[in-house]
């Protein structure tokens, strides 16, 4: 009995997304169709691949083992597609990009799109932990991450140096200031990204080194929501300087006595750096980084 490719892809989508609804949306099929494909796969082999927990599903031990196989399988399938597409001069294909922030990489994406207009692009935004996991799980081809740890599984290009700043609302007592010392942040109420955010990790590391404890911390899951909360006077925020932008409701302050440097890297799996579509993107990254350094 040969395995049914559509059923296997249905299983892979559900196991990767943890949801029949999201998996159906990703594959552009109806949920009953997707559920039927997974059920048929289980019945064909007399196995159980998922535990149903309310609206969520989790792979069984067998399902997790099969997911490891399908990740490799569909990664190789994508590589084959890109290899054949490369023979046509990169006129077709799909590059999937993950980023912990869109600001620094959008110009690169724009150059790539103009140079290779026949290629499809998708950009997924999340915190650093999620972006990195998507890369390892082959959900994305390249990723943009800050302050990356050394990992032999990854190939990384330093792309942009930046520095974290704190910011307050325009009515805050510090609003007319341009700088602040780290010790002044002790006991202050802060609005921070969720755990897994590189911005938060860099900031909390600097605080720990200085033995400084913040006051109450409100945790919010997106940069935009953090900005709105700070603008509303709910606390002090932290952001990379390049991402601060223009907003009359808030004021930026440099922290003068702490190492809050951030380095953005463009990353891919080491085993995939020579794929034509990935290599084309990395070449543009190198060009843009060199141009920025020359201008600086």
N, C-alpha and C positions, 0 to 999 in steps of 0.2 A: 504494500500500500504506500503510494507516494504522498508526501505531505502537501496539503493545499496551501498555496502561497497567500491567497487572500485571507484565509483563516489565521495563518501565522502572523500576517501583518496586523490583523485585527487584535490578536492577543498582544503583540508588541505595543500597539498604541495604548491599549487599556492599562497594561502593566507600567508603561512609562508615565502615563498621565494620572494614574490612580483613580480614574473616573471613566465610566462608559460615556457620559455626556460630553466631556472634553475630548475624548478619543474620537467620538463620532464627528464632532466639529472639525477636528484636525484632518480626518480622512474624507470629509465631505460626504458622509453617508448618514442615513437615519440611525437612531439608536437601536430600534428593533432589528435592523439589518446587522448592525455590529454585534449585538447580543447573540443573534442567531449564529453568526460565524464563530464566535468564541464557544458557544454551547456545542456546535457541531465538532469543533476541534477536540473538546473534552470527551464527547461521546465516542468519537472515532477511535480514540486511544484508551477509553475507559479510565480517565484520570480527572482529578480536580486541580485546576490551575489557579483558582482565586478563592479567597475567603471574602464573603460579602459582609460588610460592616455598615449597615445603614446605607447612606448614599455613596460611601467610599468602598473601594475594593482593594484588597491587598493580595499580592501573589502568595501562593503557598510555597513551601520549600522547593517543590518541583518547579513551580512557576518562576521563582527567583533564578533557579539554575537555567531554565529555558530562556529567561530574559537576557542573561549573560550571552547566550548563544545568538539570540536574535539581534542583539546590539552589534555583535561582530558581523553577522550576516548582512544586515541592512547597511552597515558602514561599508562593507566591501561592495555591495550593490551600488552605493552612491559613488564609490571610487571608480567602479567600472563605467558608470554613466559619465563621470567627469573626464575619464580617460578618453572615451569615445568622443565626447564633446570637444576635448582639446584638439582632436584631429581636424575639427572644423574651425579652428582658429578662435576658440572661446566665443562662439556665436550663440551658444546655448548652455544652460546649466543653472544652478541655484546655489548661491553662497548664503549661508546662515550665520549671522553675526550675533554674538551676545555681548552685552556691555553693562558695567555697573553704573555708567552715566553716559548719556548720548552726546554731550557737548563737544568733547575733544575729537570724537571719531567721525562726526557727521561730515566735516569737510573731506575726509578721506573717502567716505562712502560716495560723496558727490563726484569726486574725481574718478573713482572706480566706475560709477554708473555712466559717466560721459565717455570713458575710454572703452567700456564693454557694454554698450546699450542693449545687447541681446540677452544679457544675463539677468536672472531674477535675484532680487536681494530681499532678505528679511532681517529685521533687527529686533531682538528681544532684550528688554531691560529688566534687571533684577539686582539684588544685593550680590556682593562678591562671591559668597559661598554658593549661591544658586547658579550664578553664571559659570563658575568653575565646574560645578557638578554637571551642568548641561554639556560642557565641552568634553568631559570624561565619558559621558553617556552618549556621545555622538549626536546630540540634539542640535549642536552648533558646530561650525567648521573653524571659526576663529572667535577670539574673545578679547575684550579690552578690560583690563583689571589693574588696580592700583596696588603698589607695594607687594608684589608677588613673591612668595617663598620659592626658594630653589627646589626644583622637582625634575628629575631626569626624564619624566614622561612628557615634559613640555618643552617647546621651543618658543623663546620670548625675545621680543625686540623692544628696548626702551623707547618710548615714543614722546612723552611729555613730562617735564618736571613741574610740580606745582606746590602750593603750600596751603595748609588749612588756615582759615580765619574764623573768628566768632562774629556773630551779628545779632543786633538787637532791634527792637522796633523804634520808630522815630521819636517816641515819647519817653523812652527809657532814659534814666539819669546819665547813662554813658553815651547817649546818642551824639553828643557834640565832640566826643573824643575820637582819636584815630588809633590809639593803642591801648593795650591792657596787659597787665602782668598776670602770669599764671596763678599766682597766689590769690589774686582778687576774685578768681572764679570759685574759690572755696565757698560752699554753702549756697551757691546760686542755683536757681531753678533752671534746668536745661530741657530743651526739646531735642531728642536724639533719634537717629535711625535705629532700626531693629538690630539685634545681635546678628552678626554676619556681615554687617556693613564695614568696609575698610575705613571709611571716614571715622566711624565710631571707634574702631580698634586703634587707629593711630592716636586719636585724641585721648582715649582712656589709658593708653600706654604712657603717654607723656604725663598725665595726672598721677598715675601710680608711681612713676619714677620720682616725682616731686613730693609724694606723700600727701596729695591733695584729694579731698573728698567733696563731691558736688552735693548740692541739696537735692530736692525732689527731681526725679527725671521722668519726663513724659516720653514714652516710646511711640514713634509714628513710622509707618512703613514706606513712606515715599518722600523724596526731596521736596516735591511741590507742597505736600501737606505740612512738612516741617516749616517751610517758608511762610505758609499761611498762618500757622500757629504762632510763630514768632511775630509776624506782622500784627497779629491780634493781641500781642502783649502777654502771651502765656508763658514765655520763658526766653532763654538765650539759645541760639542755634549755632551749629558748626557746619562749615561747607568748604570745599576746595575753592580757592580764590577765582580760578578760571570759570567756575560755575555760578558765581555770585550774580552776575548780570546787572541789569538796571531795574531798580524798584525803589520809588520814592518813600515807601512805607518802612524801609529797613535801612540800617547803617552797619557798615563793616568795620571791624577793629582787628588790627594785627596783634598777635600775641608775641611780645618782644623777647621773651626769655625762655622759649621752649622750641625743641626740634619738632616741627610739625610738617616736615617735608613729605610730599607724596609724589611717587613716580608712577605714571601710567605705562603699562606694557600692552603690546599687542601679542597675543599668544595663540598657538595652535598645538595640537598633539605632535610630538616630535616625529612620529611615524607618518604624519600626513603633510609635513611641510613641503614636500616636493610635488604634491598634487598641483596640477596646472592652475586651477582656479584659486587655490590657496596661495600659491607662489605669486600669482599676479597681484593679489591683494597685498601681500607682504612687500612686494616691490614698490607699490605706491606708498605704503607706510614708510619705507626707507626714504623715498624721495621727499615726502612731506616733512619727515623729521630732519633731514639734511637741510631743507629750505628754511625751516624754523631756526635751526642752529646758526645758519648763515646770517639770517636777519637779526638774530640776537647778538 
